[in-house]
Amino acid sequence: MLILQIIITQWDKSQITQADILQRAAIPDSYPIVFSSAFYDSNNQLIIDQHGDNRQKGRIKYAQLADRKIKFDRFLLNLDKQTLAYAGAAKSNWPINVVGNLRNQWLQCKYIDRYSVFEGGFYYWLYEQVTLNAICLDEFDENIFINTQPELVFEDV
C-alpha cells in the first residue's frame, strides 16, 4: 500500500514577524496517520493523509495516469516501480528527477513557493511550505512517519 502524507503550511505577508516564524517552525513535519481523516481507496492500496491547506482548500489535485502513475502537485509516483519523482515548479522546463524508491522506506520532500491569490477584491501573495512524506508498505503502520526517520530528505530551496 502506498501512503502519502502531505503537510501544507500557508501564510501571507502580514505573518512575517519573529513570532509568526517561530509558530510555523513549531509545526510538525510528520503526523500519525488517522483513518478517520485520511482518504483511502476501496482496496486500501493508496492512503492520502493531508494536513493544513487552510486557505486554499483542495489546492492539490490528483490524477491517475494511464501508465499506472499518479501525478499531483510537483510530484509523480510510479506505482509499478514504487518510486517518487519531483518535477520542480509547475512552469519550469526542468526534467523530472527521481528522488528515490519507496519500498519499505520513507522519503520526505519539502519546498517553499508563493503565488498570487485573489480574495475579497484584492490580490496578495500567499506563501506556502509543502512537505510530502511517502512510503510503500505491505502492512499499514499508523506511526511509520513518527517512529522512524526518513531514508532521504529532499529540499527544493
C-alpha positions as CSV (number, residue, x, y, z in Angstrom):
1,M,0.0,0.0,0.0
2,L,1.2,3.5,-0.9
3,I,0.9,6.1,1.9
4,L,1.2,9.8,1.2
5,Q,1.2,12.4,3.9
6,I,1.0,16.0,2.8
7,I,1.5,18.9,5.2
8,I,0.8,22.4,3.8
9,T,1.7,25.5,5.8
10,Q,0.4,28.8,4.4
11,W,0.9,32.4,5.3
12,D,0.7,35.8,3.8
13,K,3.0,38.9,4.1
14,S,1.3,40.1,7.3
15,Q,2.6,37.0,9.0
16,I,6.4,37.6,8.9
17,T,7.1,38.6,12.5
18,Q,9.6,36.6,14.5
19,A,6.6,35.2,16.5
20,D,5.0,34.0,13.2
21,I,8.2,32.4,12.0
22,L,8.6,30.6,15.3
23,Q,5.0,29.4,15.2
24,R,5.5,28.0,11.7
25,A,8.7,26.3,12.7
26,A,6.9,24.5,15.5
27,I,4.5,22.8,13.1
28,P,5.5,19.1,12.8
29,D,6.7,17.7,9.5
30,S,5.1,14.3,10.2
31,Y,2.0,13.0,12.0
32,P,0.4,9.7,12.8
33,I,-2.0,8.6,10.2
34,V,-5.6,8.6,11.4
35,F,-8.0,6.7,9.1
36,S,-10.9,8.9,10.1
37,S,-9.3,12.0,8.5
38,A,-7.3,10.2,5.7
39,F,-8.6,9.4,2.2
40,Y,-8.1,5.8,1.0
41,D,-9.3,4.0,-2.0
42,S,-11.6,1.0,-1.8
43,N,-8.8,-1.6,-1.8
44,N,-6.7,0.4,0.8
45,Q,-3.8,0.5,-1.8
46,L,-3.5,4.3,-1.6
47,I,-3.8,6.4,1.6
48,I,-3.6,10.2,1.4
49,D,-3.3,12.0,4.8
50,Q,-3.4,15.7,4.3
51,H,-2.8,18.4,6.9
52,G,-3.1,22.2,6.5
53,D,-4.2,23.9,3.3
54,N,-6.4,26.1,5.4
55,R,-6.6,29.0,3.0
56,Q,-6.8,27.4,-0.4
57,K,-8.9,24.3,0.4
58,G,-8.3,21.4,-2.0
59,R,-5.4,23.1,-3.8
60,I,-3.6,19.9,-4.5
61,K,-5.2,17.8,-7.3
62,Y,-4.5,14.2,-8.0
63,A,-4.6,12.5,-11.4
64,Q,-4.0,8.8,-12.1
65,L,-2.4,8.4,-15.4
66,A,-2.9,5.5,-17.8
67,D,0.7,4.2,-17.3
68,R,0.0,3.5,-13.5
69,K,1.5,6.7,-12.4
70,I,-0.1,9.3,-10.1
71,K,0.6,13.0,-10.7
72,F,-0.1,15.6,-8.0
73,D,1.3,19.0,-7.3
74,R,5.1,18.8,-8.2
75,F,5.3,15.0,-7.8
76,L,5.0,11.9,-9.9
77,L,4.6,8.4,-8.3
78,N,5.3,5.3,-10.3
79,L,3.1,2.6,-8.9
80,D,4.9,-0.3,-10.7
81,K,8.4,0.8,-9.8
82,Q,7.3,2.3,-6.4
83,T,9.4,5.4,-7.0
84,L,8.8,9.1,-6.2
85,A,9.9,11.8,-8.7
86,Y,10.0,15.6,-8.3
87,A,9.3,17.8,-11.2
88,G,10.1,21.2,-9.7
89,A,8.0,24.3,-10.3
90,A,4.9,23.8,-12.5
91,K,6.1,26.3,-15.1
92,S,9.7,25.1,-15.2
93,N,11.2,23.1,-18.0
94,W,13.4,21.1,-15.6
95,P,13.5,17.4,-16.2
96,I,11.6,15.2,-13.7
97,N,14.1,13.8,-11.2
98,V,13.6,10.5,-9.4
99,V,14.0,11.2,-5.6
100,G,14.1,7.5,-4.6
101,N,12.4,4.2,-4.1
102,L,9.5,4.0,-1.6
103,R,9.6,0.2,-0.9
104,N,9.7,-0.2,2.9
105,Q,11.5,3.2,3.3
106,W,10.0,6.6,3.5
107,L,11.1,9.7,1.8
108,Q,10.4,13.3,2.7
109,C,10.3,16.1,0.2
110,K,9.9,19.8,1.0
111,Y,9.6,23.0,-1.0
112,I,8.5,26.6,-0.4
113,D,6.6,28.6,-3.0
114,R,4.4,31.7,-3.4
115,Y,1.6,32.5,-5.7
116,S,-0.9,35.3,-6.3
117,V,-4.4,34.9,-4.7
118,F,-7.5,37.0,-5.4
119,E,-9.7,37.2,-2.3
120,G,-12.0,39.8,-1.0
121,G,-11.5,42.0,-4.0
122,F,-7.7,42.1,-3.5
123,Y,-4.7,40.3,-4.8
124,Y,-2.0,39.2,-2.4
125,W,1.0,36.8,-2.2
126,L,0.3,33.5,-0.4
127,Y,3.4,31.7,0.8
128,E,3.4,28.0,1.2
129,Q,5.6,25.3,2.5
130,V,4.7,21.8,1.3
131,T,6.1,18.7,3.0
132,L,5.4,15.3,1.4
133,N,6.1,12.1,3.4
134,A,5.8,8.9,1.2
135,I,6.3,5.2,1.7
136,C,5.1,1.9,0.2
137,L,4.4,-0.8,2.8
138,D,2.9,-4.3,2.9
139,E,1.1,-3.7,6.2
140,F,-0.3,-0.4,7.4
141,D,1.6,1.3,10.3
142,E,-0.2,4.4,11.5
143,N,3.0,5.7,13.2
144,I,5.5,5.0,10.4
145,F,6.3,8.7,10.0
146,I,6.6,9.2,13.8
147,N,8.6,6.1,14.9
148,T,11.2,6.1,12.1
149,Q,13.4,8.5,10.3
150,P,13.2,9.2,6.6
151,E,15.7,7.4,4.4
152,L,16.2,10.7,2.5
153,V,15.1,14.3,3.0
154,F,14.9,16.2,-0.3
155,E,14.5,20.0,-0.2
156,D,14.0,22.3,-3.2
157,V,15.0,25.7,-2.0
